[in-house]
Amino acid sequence: MVTTLKQPSSLIHEIRLEPVGNWYLFKFTDTLQLRMESLLDKKKADQLSLEEIAELDAISELDRIFTHMNAMLAAQHAN
């Protein structure tokens, strides 16, 4: 069985901008947020399939990118 790695860019439709005062933060849609939490629960129970591992990896990479970008935006607006 060959598993293809899911690219974070395949989740672009699951991204939204949330207003915070006069600026915006990158956020997941509620659907993607719930999916990530579900996959994390399955990971804790050691019940992820190979496809789910690839999906969680893609979501996690996107989460790291957004965390970094949102921190940069927050620092910029703090000055």
Biotite code that builds the C-alpha atoms (Angstrom):
import biotite.structure as struc

atoms = struc.array([
    struc.Atom([0.000, 0.000, 0.000], chain_id="A", res_id=1, res_name="MET", atom_name="CA", element="C"),
    struc.Atom([1.378, 3.383, -1.015], chain_id="A", res_id=2, res_name="VAL", atom_name="CA", element="C"),
    struc.Atom([0.368, 6.436, 0.993], chain_id="A", res_id=3, res_name="THR", atom_name="CA", element="C"),
    struc.Atom([0.690, 9.834, -0.563], chain_id="A", res_id=4, res_name="THR", atom_name="CA", element="C"),
    struc.Atom([1.614, 12.680, 1.705], chain_id="A", res_id=5, res_name="LEU", atom_name="CA", element="C"),
    struc.Atom([-1.075, 15.306, 1.846], chain_id="A", res_id=6, res_name="LYS", atom_name="CA", element="C"),
    struc.Atom([0.194, 18.792, 1.120], chain_id="A", res_id=7, res_name="GLN", atom_name="CA", element="C"),
    struc.Atom([-0.768, 21.619, 3.516], chain_id="A", res_id=8, res_name="PRO", atom_name="CA", element="C"),
    struc.Atom([-1.811, 23.663, 0.471], chain_id="A", res_id=9, res_name="SER", atom_name="CA", element="C"),
    struc.Atom([-4.584, 21.118, -0.164], chain_id="A", res_id=10, res_name="SER", atom_name="CA", element="C"),
    struc.Atom([-6.290, 22.574, 2.925], chain_id="A", res_id=11, res_name="LEU", atom_name="CA", element="C"),
    struc.Atom([-6.391, 26.154, 1.612], chain_id="A", res_id=12, res_name="ILE", atom_name="CA", element="C"),
    struc.Atom([-10.198, 26.111, 1.536], chain_id="A", res_id=13, res_name="HIS", atom_name="CA", element="C"),
    struc.Atom([-10.167, 25.436, 5.293], chain_id="A", res_id=14, res_name="GLU", atom_name="CA", element="C"),
    struc.Atom([-8.496, 28.749, 6.174], chain_id="A", res_id=15, res_name="ILE", atom_name="CA", element="C"),
    struc.Atom([-10.217, 31.886, 7.363], chain_id="A", res_id=16, res_name="ARG", atom_name="CA", element="C"),
    struc.Atom([-9.184, 35.281, 8.625], chain_id="A", res_id=17, res_name="LEU", atom_name="CA", element="C"),
    struc.Atom([-10.539, 36.297, 12.004], chain_id="A", res_id=18, res_name="GLU", atom_name="CA", element="C"),
    struc.Atom([-10.699, 39.997, 12.888], chain_id="A", res_id=19, res_name="PRO", atom_name="CA", element="C"),
    struc.Atom([-8.896, 41.055, 16.044], chain_id="A", res_id=20, res_name="VAL", atom_name="CA", element="C"),
    struc.Atom([-9.323, 44.780, 16.540], chain_id="A", res_id=21, res_name="GLY", atom_name="CA", element="C"),
    struc.Atom([-7.881, 46.476, 13.449], chain_id="A", res_id=22, res_name="ASN", atom_name="CA", element="C"),
    struc.Atom([-6.026, 43.390, 12.178], chain_id="A", res_id=23, res_name="TRP", atom_name="CA", element="C"),
    struc.Atom([-6.645, 39.732, 11.370], chain_id="A", res_id=24, res_name="TYR", atom_name="CA", element="C"),
    struc.Atom([-5.367, 36.321, 12.471], chain_id="A", res_id=25, res_name="LEU", atom_name="CA", element="C"),
    struc.Atom([-5.129, 33.203, 10.319], chain_id="A", res_id=26, res_name="PHE", atom_name="CA", element="C"),
    struc.Atom([-7.420, 30.490, 11.700], chain_id="A", res_id=27, res_name="LYS", atom_name="CA", element="C"),
    struc.Atom([-8.750, 27.073, 10.716], chain_id="A", res_id=28, res_name="PHE", atom_name="CA", element="C"),
    struc.Atom([-12.421, 26.693, 9.908], chain_id="A", res_id=29, res_name="THR", atom_name="CA", element="C"),
    struc.Atom([-14.420, 24.994, 12.646], chain_id="A", res_id=30, res_name="ASP", atom_name="CA", element="C"),
    struc.Atom([-14.549, 21.872, 10.464], chain_id="A", res_id=31, res_name="THR", atom_name="CA", element="C"),
    struc.Atom([-10.764, 21.614, 10.162], chain_id="A", res_id=32, res_name="LEU", atom_name="CA", element="C"),
    struc.Atom([-10.243, 22.435, 13.836], chain_id="A", res_id=33, res_name="GLN", atom_name="CA", element="C"),
    struc.Atom([-12.586, 19.606, 14.842], chain_id="A", res_id=34, res_name="LEU", atom_name="CA", element="C"),
    struc.Atom([-10.890, 17.231, 12.392], chain_id="A", res_id=35, res_name="ARG", atom_name="CA", element="C"),
    struc.Atom([-7.472, 18.053, 13.855], chain_id="A", res_id=36, res_name="MET", atom_name="CA", element="C"),
    struc.Atom([-8.750, 17.438, 17.388], chain_id="A", res_id=37, res_name="GLU", atom_name="CA", element="C"),
    struc.Atom([-10.304, 14.138, 16.294], chain_id="A", res_id=38, res_name="SER", atom_name="CA", element="C"),
    struc.Atom([-7.058, 13.004, 14.680], chain_id="A", res_id=39, res_name="LEU", atom_name="CA", element="C"),
    struc.Atom([-5.075, 14.009, 17.770], chain_id="A", res_id=40, res_name="LEU", atom_name="CA", element="C"),
    struc.Atom([-7.423, 11.951, 19.952], chain_id="A", res_id=41, res_name="ASP", atom_name="CA", element="C"),
    struc.Atom([-6.959, 8.952, 17.648], chain_id="A", res_id=42, res_name="LYS", atom_name="CA", element="C"),
    struc.Atom([-3.185, 9.491, 17.750], chain_id="A", res_id=43, res_name="LYS", atom_name="CA", element="C"),
    struc.Atom([-3.211, 9.416, 21.560], chain_id="A", res_id=44, res_name="LYS", atom_name="CA", element="C"),
    struc.Atom([-5.100, 6.122, 21.368], chain_id="A", res_id=45, res_name="ALA", atom_name="CA", element="C"),
    struc.Atom([-2.623, 4.847, 18.747], chain_id="A", res_id=46, res_name="ASP", atom_name="CA", element="C"),
    struc.Atom([-5.455, 4.305, 16.240], chain_id="A", res_id=47, res_name="GLN", atom_name="CA", element="C"),
    struc.Atom([-4.389, 6.410, 13.237], chain_id="A", res_id=48, res_name="LEU", atom_name="CA", element="C"),
    struc.Atom([-4.362, 4.868, 9.779], chain_id="A", res_id=49, res_name="SER", atom_name="CA", element="C"),
    struc.Atom([-1.519, 5.715, 7.384], chain_id="A", res_id=50, res_name="LEU", atom_name="CA", element="C"),
    struc.Atom([-3.806, 8.143, 5.538], chain_id="A", res_id=51, res_name="GLU", atom_name="CA", element="C"),
    struc.Atom([-4.759, 9.827, 8.800], chain_id="A", res_id=52, res_name="GLU", atom_name="CA", element="C"),
    struc.Atom([-1.104, 10.165, 9.786], chain_id="A", res_id=53, res_name="ILE", atom_name="CA", element="C"),
    struc.Atom([-0.436, 11.981, 6.494], chain_id="A", res_id=54, res_name="ALA", atom_name="CA", element="C"),
    struc.Atom([-3.508, 14.166, 7.023], chain_id="A", res_id=55, res_name="GLU", atom_name="CA", element="C"),
    struc.Atom([-2.495, 15.067, 10.575], chain_id="A", res_id=56, res_name="LEU", atom_name="CA", element="C"),
    struc.Atom([1.045, 15.863, 9.395], chain_id="A", res_id=57, res_name="ASP", atom_name="CA", element="C"),
    struc.Atom([-0.341, 18.299, 6.799], chain_id="A", res_id=58, res_name="ALA", atom_name="CA", element="C"),
    struc.Atom([-2.698, 19.958, 9.278], chain_id="A", res_id=59, res_name="ILE", atom_name="CA", element="C"),
    struc.Atom([0.083, 20.200, 11.880], chain_id="A", res_id=60, res_name="SER", atom_name="CA", element="C"),
    struc.Atom([2.454, 21.819, 9.379], chain_id="A", res_id=61, res_name="GLU", atom_name="CA", element="C"),
    struc.Atom([-0.189, 24.389, 8.490], chain_id="A", res_id=62, res_name="LEU", atom_name="CA", element="C"),
    struc.Atom([-0.833, 24.993, 12.203], chain_id="A", res_id=63, res_name="ASP", atom_name="CA", element="C"),
    struc.Atom([2.889, 25.672, 12.791], chain_id="A", res_id=64, res_name="ARG", atom_name="CA", element="C"),
    struc.Atom([2.979, 28.094, 9.850], chain_id="A", res_id=65, res_name="ILE", atom_name="CA", element="C"),
    struc.Atom([-0.107, 29.961, 11.100], chain_id="A", res_id=66, res_name="PHE", atom_name="CA", element="C"),
    struc.Atom([1.234, 30.130, 14.641], chain_id="A", res_id=67, res_name="THR", atom_name="CA", element="C"),
    struc.Atom([4.430, 31.715, 13.343], chain_id="A", res_id=68, res_name="HIS", atom_name="CA", element="C"),
    struc.Atom([2.616, 34.143, 11.035], chain_id="A", res_id=69, res_name="MET", atom_name="CA", element="C"),
    struc.Atom([0.130, 35.154, 13.722], chain_id="A", res_id=70, res_name="ASN", atom_name="CA", element="C"),
    struc.Atom([2.979, 35.755, 16.183], chain_id="A", res_id=71, res_name="ALA", atom_name="CA", element="C"),
    struc.Atom([4.703, 37.984, 13.627], chain_id="A", res_id=72, res_name="MET", atom_name="CA", element="C"),
    struc.Atom([1.452, 39.928, 13.058], chain_id="A", res_id=73, res_name="LEU", atom_name="CA", element="C"),
    struc.Atom([0.911, 40.309, 16.798], chain_id="A", res_id=74, res_name="ALA", atom_name="CA", element="C"),
    struc.Atom([4.477, 41.565, 17.310], chain_id="A", res_id=75, res_name="ALA", atom_name="CA", element="C"),
    struc.Atom([4.047, 44.050, 14.482], chain_id="A", res_id=76, res_name="GLN", atom_name="CA", element="C"),
    struc.Atom([0.853, 45.419, 15.978], chain_id="A", res_id=77, res_name="HIS", atom_name="CA", element="C"),
    struc.Atom([2.311, 45.555, 19.493], chain_id="A", res_id=78, res_name="ALA", atom_name="CA", element="C"),
    struc.Atom([4.816, 48.198, 18.365], chain_id="A", res_id=79, res_name="ASN", atom_name="CA", element="C"),
])
